[in-house]
Amino acid sequence: MTNCIEIKGLSKSYGDFALKNIDLTLPGGSILGLIGENGAGKTTTIKCILNLIRRDAGEITVLGYDNIREEKLAKQDIGLVLDECFFHDTLRPLDVGRVLAPAYKDWDGELFRSYLKKFGLPEKKLIKEFSRGMKMKLSLSAALAHRPKLLILDEATAGLDPVVRDEILDEFLGFISDEDHAILMSSHITSDLEKVADYIAYIHQGEVVLSDAKDAILDSYGRVGCTAAQLEAIDPRDILHTRRGAFGCEALVADRSAFARKYPMLLVERTTLEDIMLFVAKGETK
Amino acid sequence: MTGLIWKDFMVSKRTVKAYLGIMIFYAALTVMGMFSVTFVTAFVSVMLIMLPISAFAYDEQAKWDRYAMSLPMGRSRVVGARYLFTLLIVLGSLAFALLAGATVAVTGKGDLMEVLVSALTTLAAGLLIADVLLPLCYKVGPERARPYLYALVFIPALGLFLAYRMGIHIDTSWLDRLARSSPAAVLGLFSLPLLAALALTFVSYLISCRVAAGKEY
């Protein structure tokens, strides 16, 4: 299994914000979910991968190609869906096909039309008359029509209703059934990532604070509900972050089983990616 | 690259349709003798050369640039497509001027030479404006480049007006003499500004490529 994306020591500074020493690996046949608050650095990372912005340091390899020196080769096999539909309102889906076909050597017009049909998109309707869900499906059709090996999705499911999201997530799962394919998916909707992602990377204030297999994270991390007095009694080395509220305290632990063995009187529950994000972003370290 | 040129034509379709309406209106007034053919060809040339600038505005509205720069063709080709679109517009304007010239020649309702000279001059001026504005659109965006467009059009016009008011007259009688003796020489002479503007288009393209290469999307 080869890596579809390898990022080593990626840094980019904007003055008031910096992406610091990012290391990420996306193996073939898998989905890497990129999570983080707004402005944490997810889109900046994706822009660096696509060479839309200049990095200050680091190396990025996409499908075995250097993303700057061999940019055109790398991009031939990338399908891109960003947070917005970038096609002009006055175009129609068939026009989008005509615009993009010459850009990709493997563009398959029939495949594009079959995706339009599959997603129920009228070929000759103006894009301005499309709903947000239809626009995202159009972007996805365009991203898949040149048979890419890597899909890069930046908040692609944001603002979509659960039915459309589910439909699109199914498409992603079908896409990675090929071992040579992979998806990098940035999303705020952590439940989507819990459904489809194999790996999770959490970027917080420009740094990767958590990167592991999703199942390992969800199987291992835990949330402890307790009183302030009980929290005080816990060894600080056993907890990562804490939250204090009016009705009690909570703590995030990295090894749920070990914690339960050491503190049998405290209840440790499974946690979610959203919980982990909230603990890291809003919680305190003990 | 052809896809991007096609896209520019497709998104400009609406504007072209609006221009077509105006052109038909002026053509009708010309047939009625209220305007000269020269005015209409000059007007059409100036209108058409604004299309590439409008294309930037449409792209900005759709936030197209970030997507276009993510395509596997490199930034210079994305820029090149816009310049080729501009040159195709120039060719279209020339074709319209030639058509108007041919109509004048056949019907005898005007001076063929005047139509062609007028078209060549306005096209050169229009292309020169595009040469300056395209890199500016890449650098600062179409909205912030707009004041430069006004400056490019109005400052020379104001200069000519002031020169006229100050009694500065340029003797152009030699042109009339040249036109009488050799119409081909006049056409050759008035082709020079257009050729110079075309040469400048290449320089403008290189500048735009440099701007696009250094830009973050």
Interface residues (C-beta under 8 A of the other chain):
Chain A: K47 L50 L52 I53 R54 E71 K72 L73 A74 K75 Q76 I78 L80 L82 E84 F86 F87 H88 D89 T90 L91 D95 R98 V99 L100 A101 P102 A103 Y104
Chain B: M1 T2 G3 L4 W6 K7 M10 V11 K13 R14 Y58 D59 Q61 A62 K63 W64 R66 Y67 M69 S70 L71 P72 M73 G74 E216 Y217
